[in-house]
């Protein structure tokens, strides 16, 4: 058996920032990840990270208000205040660690404009900011000599007497099951983007942490709030960064009109993501698109700026669409990008289960509410990853390792795996079920939703679960059995799909990313509250929590 004071599940930005923070407080820390840390999906974050620096004439309260407004007033304002007030120090810390942010002509840290914000407060590294921060944090992780269990897959959380005290996991290289005992466990496993097809998310983003916590009894909150990014490539779903619009790119319909004039006359292409996504989808639905798309036009930005600041999407255009964005517009459409919901947690990452923490996209500390502002996601991972790491480390100093039957934990995990491996090869493959599930949920849980569509999806999930129960694992071995791992991931995705669908049916209004054709208005009288789903022996239990309001009363949202 392996032991650590703080065990972090997931090695993206939230996980590595939590690990560095916990190590700083003297804890025995380990990170467990199903991929090498620098292959984490944080790599895909392109546009930047938000912060209001006072020496720029900016104020964190302005950032906080933009975030509250962007959330369509569903976010908890006390949590937003923490994130925005601590953002500046975290940006400077990252710069001191070695993140090479772009600078302006005076040599100061440069910023670009991002959607839903009145000021340009997005710090960036060209259009691969997430990758730049990820590699610097990995350097910090290596320097700290924190133990990393890379290419290990977590099978379950260990709960004893209502407390989380470790995990069971399989080492992919050997197929051996281990118990890792821990005083505290921090879930940093990212979102559930690959539940949808297509998606901007990598294939590893399968909701593992959310499902593990859900199965252990922790509530999932605001799972209906699925963000569709306004600019993704048709077919592949590859992300075209908001940084392009931040640099001044236009959105055009088939007539060459900048259609955002109609939907957000003040902010235009830099309105909040849900507003821009609905606008683009409306243009497509009403016949003003081009082959199911609208156009993103960067041509007027000039070759020099594009090659300096938009190198990634220059390559994406050529490689995935055969288009040179310097010379021609690129066809885009709204695509699934991010989930605002997740494991209910507080500003220190604590969940309802003692010893279990969650931070990053798998968590819902409620700073994004109904709609996340672009470039607040990286900030979320850094601020709350740091806070969770510090808190978990301090708590672990006061604790002893909890005793439990290690042998029985391993035996149960082995039996569950063997049941999968023992299935006949006549069943469906996980890939067929996963693809059909992704297409179905994208169809009924897209930019616009209806009661009938979501009810249809709910009924379909019963069939998908039955198909999953008959999935065959054709590779019967244990060494690097990706067939087995992908099948287990599909089980996690189905748990998340259940929570998303039930939450969507429950919220009978339109707010942020949850846009219902049958309930087109926001309803603060009845729905200014969070939706929580908890797994029980009797089935999923839906409950509500009030939204925390401190300084900003809800008002009509205009851009």
Secondary structure as GFF3:
##gff-version 3
##sequence-region A 1 559
A	DSSP	beta_strand	2	9	.	.	.	ID=ss1
A	DSSP	alpha_helix	13	24	.	.	.	ID=ss2
A	DSSP	beta_strand	29	33	.	.	.	ID=ss3
A	DSSP	three_ten_helix	37	39	.	.	.	ID=ss4
A	DSSP	three_ten_helix	41	44	.	.	.	ID=ss5
A	DSSP	beta_strand	49	50	.	.	.	ID=ss6
A	DSSP	three_ten_helix	54	56	.	.	.	ID=ss7
A	DSSP	alpha_helix	60	70	.	.	.	ID=ss8
A	DSSP	alpha_helix	77	97	.	.	.	ID=ss9
A	DSSP	beta_strand	111	112	.	.	.	ID=ss10
A	DSSP	beta_strand	122	123	.	.	.	ID=ss11
A	DSSP	alpha_helix	129	144	.	.	.	ID=ss12
A	DSSP	beta_strand	147	150	.	.	.	ID=ss13
A	DSSP	beta_strand	152	160	.	.	.	ID=ss14
A	DSSP	beta_strand	163	171	.	.	.	ID=ss15
A	DSSP	beta_strand	176	187	.	.	.	ID=ss16
A	DSSP	three_ten_helix	193	195	.	.	.	ID=ss17
A	DSSP	alpha_helix	208	216	.	.	.	ID=ss18
A	DSSP	beta_strand	220	221	.	.	.	ID=ss19
A	DSSP	beta_strand	226	233	.	.	.	ID=ss20
A	DSSP	alpha_helix	243	246	.	.	.	ID=ss21
A	DSSP	beta_strand	250	252	.	.	.	ID=ss22
A	DSSP	alpha_helix	260	263	.	.	.	ID=ss23
A	DSSP	three_ten_helix	268	270	.	.	.	ID=ss24
A	DSSP	alpha_helix	273	285	.	.	.	ID=ss25
A	DSSP	beta_strand	294	297	.	.	.	ID=ss26
A	DSSP	three_ten_helix	299	301	.	.	.	ID=ss27
A	DSSP	alpha_helix	303	309	.	.	.	ID=ss28
A	DSSP	alpha_helix	311	321	.	.	.	ID=ss29
A	DSSP	beta_strand	330	339	.	.	.	ID=ss30
A	DSSP	beta_strand	342	344	.	.	.	ID=ss31
A	DSSP	beta_strand	356	358	.	.	.	ID=ss32
A	DSSP	three_ten_helix	360	362	.	.	.	ID=ss33
A	DSSP	beta_strand	363	364	.	.	.	ID=ss34
A	DSSP	alpha_helix	376	397	.	.	.	ID=ss35
A	DSSP	alpha_helix	406	421	.	.	.	ID=ss36
A	DSSP	alpha_helix	430	444	.	.	.	ID=ss37
A	DSSP	alpha_helix	451	469	.	.	.	ID=ss38
A	DSSP	alpha_helix	482	506	.	.	.	ID=ss39
A	DSSP	alpha_helix	524	527	.	.	.	ID=ss40
A	DSSP	beta_strand	529	536	.	.	.	ID=ss41
A	DSSP	beta_strand	539	546	.	.	.	ID=ss42
###
